[in-house]
């Protein structure tokens, strides 16, 4: 108990260092606790509302119609497993153009058409009402009526009772959706939606061979928990080799939406680790200075005969107390931040603070705030255990022997733990490893660069003519202070450089991504069309030519699936691991779905061969060679295929083998009709197909006219205005960028705090020198000016090096993570550099102005000598 009192007394007695260390740890781990609350709250809410999101106990879906034979097969599984179905419903979803036939200007809009039955949804609720606020049910809906979402109602400026046209038929608007548990949490959607009776939808030309639509069979079980698992197992065994039809459980429905927030959380988690690392740099530096102040106590404890382990425990206990206090402070602060986060993400119906498991968040925050600081300060603590009692009492001798950070090998436990945290936070071995390697490579590069620069400058100035000291006294004194206190100088530059690096990096990547999707970029299509039937090609060309426009691309699309890879069955993954990386999740989704195929002799401007050779000639079947096929780079990696591998395809029951001859990279932001798989022509040409097409460089007048002509003459064709789509994408990118930039600035705040801590500690350490300068006649203003010059040099070095390094890192991340080149945006970041410089200088000037160490001692030089 006496040791505990001694620890508390030390922390209260040295309030300056205790508060600085506590603040440093709290700033770093605040970002982590906020993310933990965010992720846990979202996860709990999705799990609790999983059935409402899915609308059923079980959903069986296909990106096509489900045949009668498949329905019978499903029913046989129910019968064989004695699963009782209490209710069921069917849905059909597709995208189509919707227009107002009675309007003069005829507004036209892409919409998601949802065909439903009376019992939809089996769970949850779709609340609908007419103009008189009378509640409507799907059983009240007539065959020629629709219910529209609020967004569609407002965008078309339609009234209840007016007509909408889609699929060549008119439908009367019966009412508006007021609340929808199955749609409000679907995440990003291409278009607003409307409901129609499924039989009425099947009576339109929208559903025909080759049309893009989704069919869903929804089931309600008498024993939902047991029946769902039993059926899912039996289903996978029966449909194992058919990835085009799949079963979805409620939890998987919540996971689908969870991925949207998951990717945001992954990258935010990496930035949180950077915040923690920067805070640990400051805490480590401050803790070392704090330990120097309690050396006498360490000497006394060792003189009593205590072992090194007990002395180590005594020193670590100070960190433990501060770690627990910082954890409590982090939880409290994160609790107050979440109303703001709720409003920023527009999470309707979600109160994260009610969902989150506070014990879970506190336990993880407490564990990390105790473990990481101890591991990071381990080399420093070891320095205090290896000295004899004589050394501990000989403080001047001891100070000269204590190294800054200890041996590099002592940091190995921290580095290993940090790496696993990177992988865990990123949910990706690839992304986590790239972040870890990039971060530590940047850290080491900056460290050795600044160390070499300081030594070089020190040699130059030391050996230079003393005339420079007379001409630029404050500049030279500031530089010499940087050399004299190398430890604090390098830590300051490193923390500022890393903080600024992440800000520059985020801004460069954001600007580049937004530039990539910029609709004004040359060759960017204005209109994207799909579901064009083969017999409609001539009519489509006439419509485009009538408006004096040209078709940019017109590509066939054929549905198929891969059955074998190198004569091995291309199977759906069955293993259900507790933790899956993003790469494993992505590879599983790619294996679990059918593929769109095309054929071509030419590469698009958005495509580039990265390995192999693209075959430009048509295939000639001589009985010796296989047809050539080209794969997109990431798709090939996810399915495990490479050059010369043989893929077997099933296209409407016809088996076709092809050999991979090339791997392509694709610029997906081009919005061209890009495909993962491209066949050599004259192989699958005769298969039933639909067409995708794009038209570029359309003025708004021509765009509207072409849309109306196609809607009137080819009602089954769906069109996407690329400009509108880009606006949606840009809005989502900016929302994610806001979250990432907020945490990036949090990193910089941590680095500023490290700077402030080092500044205050440096002034405290140099109080004798500064006091002597005051006694010798230097004014307070000149001393502050000298400190300002010193840190201005430090800041300038940090910002210039951070920008240069961020440009290199941005290029590497763009290549490895985004498959694109990140454009250097110096002018965009110049304002940020200036803002950072101003903020940093204000903090430095404020810290020095309010410091009391510039005062002349009452007794002059005598007081300094006595002190």
TADAGI-V922811 format. One record per backbone hydrogen bond with DSSP energy under -1.0 kcal/mol. CO is the residue of the C=O (numbers start at 1). NH is the residue of the N-H. If there is no record, write none. Layout:
[[CO NH] [CO NH]]
//
This chain:
[[1 5] [2 6] [3 7] [4 8] [5 9] [6 10] [7 11] [8 12] [9 13] [10 14] [14 18] [15 19] [16 20] [17 21] [18 22] [19 23] [20 24] [21 25] [22 26] [23 27] [24 28] [25 29] [26 30] [29 33] [30 34] [31 35] [32 36] [33 37] [34 38] [35 39] [36 40] [37 41] [38 42] [39 43] [40 44] [41 45] [42 46] [43 47] [44 48] [45 49] [49 53] [50 54] [51 55] [55 122] [58 219] [59 248] [60 217] [61 246] [62 64] [62 215] [67 71] [68 72] [69 73] [70 74] [71 75] [72 76] [73 77] [74 78] [75 79] [76 80] [77 81] [78 83] [84 222] [87 220] [89 218] [91 216] [92 115] [93 214] [94 113] [96 111] [98 109] [99 165] [100 103] [107 100] [109 98] [111 96] [112 194] [113 94] [114 196] [115 92] [116 198] [117 120] [125 181] [127 178] [127 179] [128 136] [129 176] [130 133] [134 130] [137 140] [142 145] [144 172] [146 174] [147 195] [148 177] [149 153] [150 154] [151 155] [152 156] [153 158] [159 162] [162 173] [164 171] [165 99] [166 169] [169 166] [171 164] [172 146] [173 161] [175 148] [176 129] [179 127] [180 184] [183 186] [192 112] [193 149] [194 114] [195 147] [196 116] [197 201] [198 202] [201 204] [204 207] [208 211] [214 93] [215 62] [216 91] [217 60] [218 89] [219 57] [219 58] [220 86] [220 87] [223 227] [224 228] [225 229] [226 230] [227 231] [228 232] [229 233] [230 234] [231 235] [232 236] [233 237] [234 238] [235 239] [239 242] [242 245] [246 61] [248 59] [249 253] [250 254] [251 255] [252 256] [253 257] [254 258] [255 259] [257 260] [257 261] [258 262] [259 263] [261 265] [262 266] [263 267] [264 268] [265 269] [266 270] [267 271] [268 272] [269 273] [270 274] [271 275] [272 276] [273 277] [274 278] [275 279] [276 280] [277 281] [278 282] [279 283] [280 284] [281 285] [282 286] [283 287] [284 288] [285 289] [286 290] [287 291] [288 292] [294 298] [295 299] [296 300] [297 301] [298 302] [299 303] [300 304] [301 306] [302 305] [307 311] [308 312] [309 313] [310 314] [311 315] [312 316] [313 317] [316 320] [317 321] [318 322] [319 323] [320 324] [321 325] [322 326] [323 327] [324 328] [325 329] [326 330] [327 331] [328 332] [329 333] [330 334] [331 335] [332 336] [333 337] [334 338] [337 341] [338 342] [339 343] [340 344] [341 345] [342 347] [346 348] [347 350] [351 354] [351 355] [352 356] [357 361] [358 362] [359 363] [360 364] [361 365] [362 366] [363 367] [364 368] [365 369] [366 370] [367 371] [368 372] [370 374] [371 375] [372 376] [373 377] [377 381] [378 382] [381 384] [382 385] [388 392] [389 393] [390 394] [393 395] [394 398] [395 399] [396 400] [398 401] [398 402] [407 410] [408 411] [409 412] [411 415] [412 416] [413 417] [414 418] [415 419] [416 420] [417 421] [418 422] [419 423] [420 424] [421 425] [422 426] [423 427] [423 428] [427 582] [428 432] [429 433] [430 434] [431 435] [432 436] [433 437] [434 438] [435 439] [436 440] [437 441] [438 442] [439 443] [440 444] [441 445] [442 446] [443 447] [444 448] [445 449] [446 450] [447 451] [448 452] [449 453] [450 454] [451 455] [452 456] [453 457] [454 458] [455 459] [456 460] [457 461] [458 462] [459 463] [465 468] [466 470] [467 471] [468 472] [472 476] [473 477] [474 478] [475 479] [476 480] [477 481] [478 482] [479 483] [480 484] [481 485] [485 489] [486 490] [487 491] [488 492] [489 493] [490 494] [491 495] [492 496] [493 497] [494 498] [495 499] [496 500] [497 501] [498 502] [499 503] [500 504] [501 505] [502 506] [503 507] [504 508] [505 509] [506 510] [507 511] [508 512] [509 513] [510 514] [511 515] [512 516] [513 517] [515 518] [518 521] [521 524] [526 722] [527 695] [528 720] [529 693] [530 718] [532 691] [533 536] [534 537] [536 540] [537 541] [538 542] [539 543] [540 544] [541 545] [542 546] [544 549] [545 548] [553 694] [555 692] [557 690] [558 597] [560 595] [561 650] [563 570] [564 648] [565 568] [568 565] [569 571] [581 585] [582 586] [583 587] [584 588] [585 589] [586 590] [587 591] [588 592] [595 560] [597 558] [598 679] [604 607] [606 667] [608 665] [611 663] [620 622] [627 659] [628 680] [629 661] [630 678] [631 664] [632 636] [633 637] [634 638] [635 639] [636 641] [642 645] [645 660] [646 566] [647 658] [648 563] [648 564] [649 656] [650 561] [651 654] [654 651] [656 649] [658 647] [659 629] [660 644] [661 613] [662 631] [663 610] [663 611] [664 633] [665 608] [666 668] [667 670] [668 671] [672 674] [676 632] [677 598] [678 630] [679 600] [681 619] [684 687] [690 557] [691 532] [692 555] [693 529] [694 552] [694 553] [695 526] [695 527] [699 703] [700 704] [701 705] [702 706] [703 707] [704 708] [705 709] [706 710] [707 711] [708 712] [709 713] [710 714] [714 717] [718 530] [720 528] [721 725] [722 726] [723 727] [724 728] [725 729] [726 730] [727 731] [728 732] [729 733] [730 734] [731 735] [732 736] [733 737] [734 738] [735 739] [736 740] [737 741] [738 742] [739 743] [740 744] [741 745] [742 746] [743 747] [744 748] [745 749] [746 750] [747 751] [748 752] [749 753] [750 754] [751 755] [752 756] [753 757] [754 758] [755 759] [756 760] [757 761] [758 762] [759 763] [760 764] [761 765] [762 766] [766 770] [767 771] [768 772] [769 773] [770 774] [771 775] [772 776] [773 778] [774 777] [779 783] [780 784] [781 785] [782 786] [783 787] [784 788] [785 789] [786 790] [787 791] [788 792] [789 793] [790 794] [791 795] [792 796] [793 797] [794 798] [795 799] [796 800] [797 801] [798 802] [799 803] [800 804] [801 805] [802 806] [803 807] [804 808] [805 809] [806 810] [807 811] [808 812] [809 813] [810 814] [811 815] [812 816] [813 817] [813 818] [814 820] [825 829] [826 830] [829 833] [830 834] [831 835] [832 836] [833 837] [834 838] [835 839] [836 840] [837 841] [838 842] [839 843] [840 844] [841 845] [842 846] [843 847] [844 848] [845 849] [846 850] [852 855] [857 860] [859 862] [860 864] [861 865] [862 866] [863 867]]
//
